[in-house]
Amino acid sequence: MTDLPLPGRYFELIDEIVQMTLKGKIRSKEQVYQMLRQGVSQGTGELFERCLGDRLHTTQEQVNSQTDELKQAKAGRSLRALQTIQSEWQRAQVQNRASEAITAAVRTITTEPLDRLLALLQVLDPNRNHAFNSQQLKQLANALQGAEDQELQQLSAGITAGLGSWQRLEPHLVSWMYSQGQELGFAGVPGQRGPWRVWATQMEQPLPKALFQALSFNQSLDEAIARHAGVDLQSWVELAVVLQYLQRGLVSWFDKMVYDAKVGSKLSISTFLAFAVIWSQLAQGFSQNTSLNSSSRERFARGGWQITQQLLRTFAQREYFPLYGGVFASFTGDYLRDTLNYLDEPLQQIEGTQEKARILTLLGYSLRAQGQLRQAVSFHQQALAVARESQDVRCEIANLNHLSRTCVAQKNYAEAIGYSQRALILSRQSGESLGEANALANLGYSEVFSAREAGEPVDEMAIQYLQQGLKLAEQLGDGQSQALCHSSLGIAHMVLAQPQAAIAHLQRGWHAAQFSGDLYLQGLNLAYLAEAHYALQNLEAAVYTGCLGMYLLEQIAASEWRQPAGLLTILQGQLGPDFQTLLQQTRAQIIPLIGVDGYDHLPQLLQQYQRSM
């Protein structure tokens, strides 16, 4: 066979496998696979595929045209043998591509003279066309292990240790969800609930164990890492592997929640954001770790920012990326309150892409929730420019809508109306129904506040815009937009001094925001519900909704927490000792939503507000 030209050799190899199959000498597909690996020369795969395709075509014609039953049966067996060759060849090609990728990765890492850690992170970037699975990562570690260079050996040992730690954690990936008896998510009673405590008990290595323990107790992660001694290249790489596999495992599991896809996407969003924040905090902590020399501090911090950036890029490409939600959706816990600061640096490093526009949108929304209106406008304007450049129409419309809402908060009502009108026109031109629903809600909302500011009666058309937006959001089944529309209608009725009509919308807006997981909209609806109940002298309901709204808004550092705090302070002054009685009467309703610790924190928040008056 070796004396034949290459096409002849390949036809002979194919025919040999077929004849061996017909004679019963092929015992498994693995035997075919090995014959192909040995018989096909590297770099000649296309030629082999043409030869195989020719045999498949000829044999298929024989099956179709043969009238003799025995000959037709033999041709059928030959065709099945050829199909086995085809499937095993495809398998071999996948393995070849993986081997080539590993070889290229080793070359990239070993020839990088400045920073092999960052080279490794580029190789492991999940946004690459062929992301490594655990088996390929193990092969990469084995390839690096044979190097004489000590740093390459540390990278190898870190990968191997990380894969070992992941094997211990994988059986416990989601077990914590079934034991804590609460809504799914990353929050919980410090040291008792959530995944962190469960994962910490499975860890043997000091660095990941310290990280999970800090998260379990809602401790400042950057401070915990800054104090942690003994961080070296191997332990850093191990931690990176463990966290990446945890994040991917959780997202994969949540994405498969077909019985409740909306809850699944909500939890996937939480997972992406939680791990992006963790890596940002780790980067901050490594940069301040005094047990490291200056070179290692900079190196490990840069690695943390790089992984954060990779995570955000991956997240921004997902179908469920929340163009109309914020960082704080689905989160509680003090360790998330500085999210915007932590994500600022890696965001600056991303070039002008569709992903950057979407991340800027997300953070701009969250800045508005925190009352940082000028910064929010800046973020949304940057996002708008990048979205236009990358032709991301959905993102462009979303930012026009967000700018409209932020301008209302700044009392720039003419600009708010202008942005919402542009969003409405563009959404209708492009058929973007979700953007249209939000644009209608924002247009009506802006006109209501504009009329109030000017001392003019509210145009009936403004209310119609709000109602049209709500109807469209309901047709789309989008909980986030329904929450916004109900909230906008409720607030509009409060502006019109119609508290009874406001309550119906604000109640529905609160429940829709609970389902979408947006804490900011939940808190905002509750704050206005408290005012509506107070206007109707439903004092117990005013205390209940006011306390919940105050707590949720303060937990995410939203400036509006002072609105219900002010109302509760007025009630406290009016009712005297009876205020405490009303608060006690609402205890059974409040605790299921914010816990005993949350309920006990309410008097402290009122004192904090009163001291700042």
N, C-alpha and C positions, 0 to 999 in steps of 0.2 A: 504493500500500500504506500510505502514511503517514496517509491520511485515515480508514482503518478503525479501529474500536475495537481495543484491544490483543489480545484473543483472535483476532479476525479476521486481524490482521497476522501472528500466529504461525502460524495455520493456513495462511495464504498462503505464508509462508516455508518451512514444511515441505513443502507441495505443490510449490513451485518447485524445491526441492532434489531431490525424488523425480522430477519430470518431467525435470530436467536429467540425472539419473542414467540414466533410461530412454532418453534421446536420446544418451547417450554424451558429454555435455558436462562431466561430472565426471571430472577426470583423476587425482585423488588424495584421500585422506582429509583431507589438509591443507586442501584447498579447501573442504570441508564445514566443517571446524573454523573457518576464517576467516569464512565466511558466518554461522555461529552467533555468533561473537564480535561481529560488526558488527550482526547483526540482533536480538539479544536485549538488551533494556535492563537495566542493573544493578538488582538488587533485585526483578526480576520472574521469577526462575528457576522458582519453583513454578508460576506460571501457564503458562509454556512447557512444563514437564514434564506438566501436565494435558492440554494440547493434543496433545502428542506421544503421550501414553498413549492418548488417544482414537483417534488415527489408527492406532496399532499394533493396538489392539483390533479396530477396524473391518476393517482389512486382513487380520488373522489370521482373522477370521470368513469373509471372502471366500475366502481360500485353502482353508479347511476345507469350505465349502459349495458352491463353484463346480464345476459338472460339465463345463463347456466347457473343453477342454484349453488352448486359446489364452488364454482369459480367466484361467484358473487360473495359467498360466505368467506372465502379466503381473502378476497379483496377487502371485505369489511374488517377482518382481523388485522390485515396490514394497515388499514386506515387508523384503527384504534392504536396500533403500535406507534404509528407516526405522530398521532396526537399526544401520546405519552412523551415521545421525544420532544415535541414542541413545548409541552408544559415544563419538562425538566430543563430544557434549554432556557426558558424564561427565568426559571429559578436560578440557574447558573449565572445568567446575566445580572440578576439582582445582586447575587453574591459577588460577582466581578466588580460591579459598581461600588459596592460597599468596601471591597478590598482596595479599590483605587482611591476611594474617599479617605480611607484610613491611611494609606500610603501618602496621599497629599497632605493630610493633617499632620502626620509625623514630620514631613518635610517642612511644613509651615512653622511648626513649633520649634523644631531643632535648629532651623536657620534664622530664627528671630534673635538678633543679638541683644536687643534692648530689654524686652519684657516678654518672657515666655508665658507668663500667666495670662496676659491680655491676648496673646496669640491663641492660647488654649480656649479662652472664652469666645473668641471669634469662631473657632472651629465648632464649638458646642452651641452656637447661636441657634435657637429653635426656628428662626425665620429663614434659615438656609433651605435650599430646595430638598436636600437629603439630610434631615436631622438624624443624629445617631440614636439607635435604640440601645438598651442596656448591654446586649451581647456585643454590639459593635464598639461600645464604650469600653467594655472589658478588653476587647482586642487591641484597642488603642493603648490602654494601660499596659498591656503585655508588650506591645511594640516599644513603648517608652522605657519600660523596665530594663531592657537590655543595654541601654545607653550607659556610657561611663560617666557622663555628666551628673553630678549630685542633684542639681536642680531638676533635671528631667526625671530622675528617680523619685524625687519628692512629689512631682506632679502625678507620676504613676501610682505611688502609694496612696496619695489623696483620693484619686479616682477609685481605686480598689476599696479603700476604707469607706468611701461614700456609698458605693454600691452595696457593700456589706451592711451598712447602717440602714439603707433603704429596704433591704430584704427583711430586716427586723421590724421596720415600721409599716411595711405594706399591709400585713394582716390587720393593722390597727388604723388604716387610713380613714375609715368612716365609722368605726365602732363607737366612738364617742357620741355620735349623733343619736344613737339608740338608747344610751344610758343616762343622758342628762335631763331628759324629760322636759325640754323646752324647745322654743322655735329654733330651727336650724340656723346656724351662723357661728361666728367666731367669738362672740361675747359670752359672758357668764360670770358667776360669782368668783372673785379672784381666788386662784388656787384650787378651785373645785370643778369648774365646768369648762367647756370648750375643748378643743383638740390639744392644746399646748401641754396640759398636765399629763394627758394620756401618752403623748409622744415623748415627754421628758422621762417618763418611767422606763421607756424602752431603750434609751440612749446610754451608751457606755462612754463615749468620747466626751471630754469636758466642754468643748466649744458648743456643739449643738445642744447639749443638755442645759448649759447655762442660758442659751438663747430661749429655749422652750420654757424654762422656769421663769425667766423674766417676763415673757409674754403671758404666762399663766397668771401671774400676779399683777398684770397691768403696769409693770414697772417701765421706766424709761429705758428703752432698748439701747439707745446710743450711749447712755451713761453706763449701763451694765457692760456693754462691750468695751467701752473706754477703760473700764477697771479690770477687764479680764486679762490675766497674764498667761503666757505660754502659747500665744497665737503664732503659728509658723505657716509656711507655704502648704505643707501637707494638710494641716487641720483646716486651713482656709478652703482648699479645694474640696475636701471631704464635705464641709458645710455647704458649699455651692452645689455639689451633686445631690445631697440630701434634700435641700430646699427646692431645687428644680424638679426633682421627681415627685415630691409631695404636691407641689403646685399643679403639675401636669396631671397627676393622678386624680386630684380633686376635681379639676376642671373636666376631665374626661368622664368622671363618674356623674357629676352634676349635669353635663350635657346629654347624658343618656337617660335622664329622668323623663322618659316619654309620657309617663302617667300624669305629670304636671310640669310641662315644659317651661311655663312662666316662672315657677318657683326655681326650677333648675337653672334657668338663665340668670335669675336674680342672684343665686348662690355662686354661679360662675363669675359674675361681675365682682361680687365680694371677694372671691378668691384672687382674681387678678390684682385687684386694688390692694388687698391685704399684703400680698407677697411683694408687690412693688414698693409699698411703704416700708416693709421689713428690710428690704435690700437697701433702700435709701437711708434708713436709720443705721443699718450696719455700716454703710459707707461713712456716715458721720462719726460713728463710734470708733471705727478703725483709724480715722484721721486724727482722733484725740487720744489714742491709746499710748500712754507714756512708756509702757514696757517694750514698745517697738522702736526701732531706730527710724529716723526720718524717711529713709528710702522705703522701708516696709510700710510705714503709715500711708505714704502717698500711693504706693503700689496697691495695697489692699483696698484703700478708699476708692481708687480709680476703678478697680475691678467691681466693686459694689455698684458704682454709678453705671458701669457698662451693662451689668445684668438688669438693673432697673430699666434702663433704656430699652433693652431687648424685650423685657416683659411688656412694657407699654406699647411697643410696636406690635407685638403679637396680639395684645388685647384690642388695639385700635382696628385690627382687621376682622374682628369677629362680627357676626351678623347682629348680635344683641348689644353692641357697644352703645352706651346710653347717651345719645346726643341731647336728650332733654332731661337728663338726671345729673347728679353730682357725686363727688367723691364720697360723700357721707351716706349715700344710699346703703342700707342694710348694715350699718355699723354702729356700735357703741364701744365705749372703752376709751380711757384717757390717752392710750398710746397712739390713737389715730388723730388726735386733735391738731397736731402740727404737720399734718400730711402735706399741705401746700408748700411749706418751707422745705420739706425733705425732697419733694419732687421737682423743685424749681431747677436745681443744677442739672440733673440728667436731661430735663426737658430742653434746656438751652443748647445741649449738645446735638440734638436731633435736627437734621437739615429740613428745608422746606418741603415737606412731603404731606400726602394725605393723612398719614398717621399723626404727624405733628399737629395738623389742624384739628383733628378730633380730640387729641389729648388737651390742647389749649382750650377747646370748647368745654370739656369736662371740668377743668380747673377754674375756668372763668365763672361757671355756674356756682362752684363752691366758694369762690371769692365773694360773689354777691351774697351768698348765704351768711358769710361771716361779716357782712357789712362793709367790705373793702371794695367800694363801688368803682373808684377810679381805676384800681388795678384790674377789676373785672372787665371794665370797658376796654382797657388796653389788651387784655388777653383775647377778648372776643374780636376786636378789630384785627389783631394779628391772625387769629384763626380764619377770619373772613377773607383776608388777603391770600393766605396759603390755600384755602379751600378753592378759591377762584382759580388760582394758578394751577392747582392739581385737578380742576374740573370736577370737584366733589360737590355736586349741586345740593344733595341732602344736607351736607355739613354747612354749606353757605346759607341755606334757608334757616337752619337751626341757629346760626350765629346772629342773623338778622332778628330772629325772634328773641334770643337772649339779650341782645342790645336794646330791643324795645322794652323788655321787662326791667332791665337795669336802669334805663333812662327814666322810667316811672319812679323808681326808688330814688333817683336823683332830682325828681320833680321837673325834669326836662320833657314836658308832655308833648310838645310839638315834634321833637326828635323821636320820641317813643312812637307816636302815630306814624311818622314817616318810615321808620324801620319796619313796623308791622305791616304797613301797606306794601312795601317792597317785598316782604316775605310772602304776603298773600298773592301778589302778582306772579312771582317766580314759582311758587308752589303750584299754582294753577297751570302755568305754562308747562311745567315739567311733570305734572301729574303726581306730585309728592303729597299724598293725602294727609300724612301725619304732620308735615310742615304746615299744611293749610289749616288743620284743626287748631294748631298752636297759634298761627297767625291771626285767625278769627278771634280767638280768646284774648290775645294781646291787644288787638285793635280795639275791641270793645272795652277792655280793661283800661287802656290808655285814654280813651275818650271819656269814660266815666270820671276818671281823676282830673282830666283836663277841664271838664265842665264844672266840677266841684271847685277847683282852684279859681276859675273865672267867675264863680258865683252865678253860673247859669244853670238852667234846668238840664237834666241829663237827657240827651236825645234818645228816643225810643230805639233808634237804629243801633245804638251802642249795646243795648241789652240783647237785641236780635243777633248781633255778631257773636256775643257770648253764647247764646243758645244754639246757634248754628255750629259753633266750634264744639260744644258739648255733644251735640247730636252726631257729628262726624267722628269724634273720639270714641263714642259708644259703638258706632258702626265698625270702627277699626278694632275695637276690643283692647285699646291701649290704655292701661291703667294709669300710667304717668300723666298722659294728656287729659284723661277724665278728671284726675285729681286737680290738675291745674285749672281746668274749665269750671269745675264745681267751686273751687276756691275763689276764682275770679268772680263768678256770679254771686257767691256769698258775700264777698267783700263789697261788690257793687251795691248789693241790697243794703248793706250796713251804711255805705255812703249816702244812700237814698233814705236812710232812717226807716228801714223796713226789716227790723230784727227777726220777725217771725218767718218771713220768706228767706232770710239769710240762713237761719238755722238749718233748714232742710238741705240746702246746698252744702253748707260747711260740714254737716254730719257725713254726707255722702263723699265729700272731698277728703275728709279724714280717713274714711274706710278705704277709699281708692288708694290713698297715699300709703296706708298700712300694707296693702297688697303689693304695691310697687316697691315698697321698702325705702321710700324717700323720707328720711327723718325731718328734713327741713320743711317739706310741705305738710307733713303731719303736724309739726309744731305750729306752723303758721295758721292752719285751719283751726287748731285748738285755741290759739290765742284770740282769734276773732269769734269763735264760738263762745268763749268766756265773756266777751263784750256783749254779744247778742243776748245771752242769758241774763247778764246783769241789767241790760236795758229793759228786759221783761220781768226783772226781780225774781228770776229763778236762781236764788243765791247758792243753793247747794250745787246745782249744775255749773254755776259760774266758778265756784271754788274747785270743783273736780276738773273741769276742762282747763281752767287757768293754771292749776298746779302741773298738770301733764304737759301743757304747752310750754310753760316756763322751763321745766326740767329737760324736755327733749331739745329745745332750742339752745339751752345753755350747754348741754352735753356736746354739741357740735360747734360750740363757740359762735353761734349765730347771734348777731346783735339784737334781733327782735325778741330775745328772751326777756328783755326789760319791759316790753309791752304788757304781758300778763303779770309780771312781777309788780308793775305799777298798779294794775287793777286790784290785785290781791292785797296790796298795801292799803289801798283805799277801803276795801272791804274789812280789813283787819281794824282799821281806825273806826269804821262805822259800827261794827258788830261787837268789838271788845272781846270778852271771854267767849261769846257765842261763835266767834270765828274758829277757835280751836275745836269746838264741838262739831261744827260743820266739816272741818278737815278730818276729824276722827270718823265721822259717818261715811266719808268717801274712801276710807282706808282699804276696805275690802275690794273696791273697784280699781284702785290705783295700783296695789301691789302686784296683781297679775301682769301689769303692763311694764312697770319699771322696777319691781322687786322691793324687798324690805329696805335695802340700802338706799334705793332711790327715794322711797317715801321718807326715810329718816333725814335725807339730805335737803328736803324741801324747806324747813325752817332756816337752815343755813343760807340757802339761796335768797330768801326774803331778807335776812339780816344783811347779806352782801349788797343787795340792791339798796336797802335803806341807808347803809353807810356811804354809798356812792351818790346819794341824792344831793 
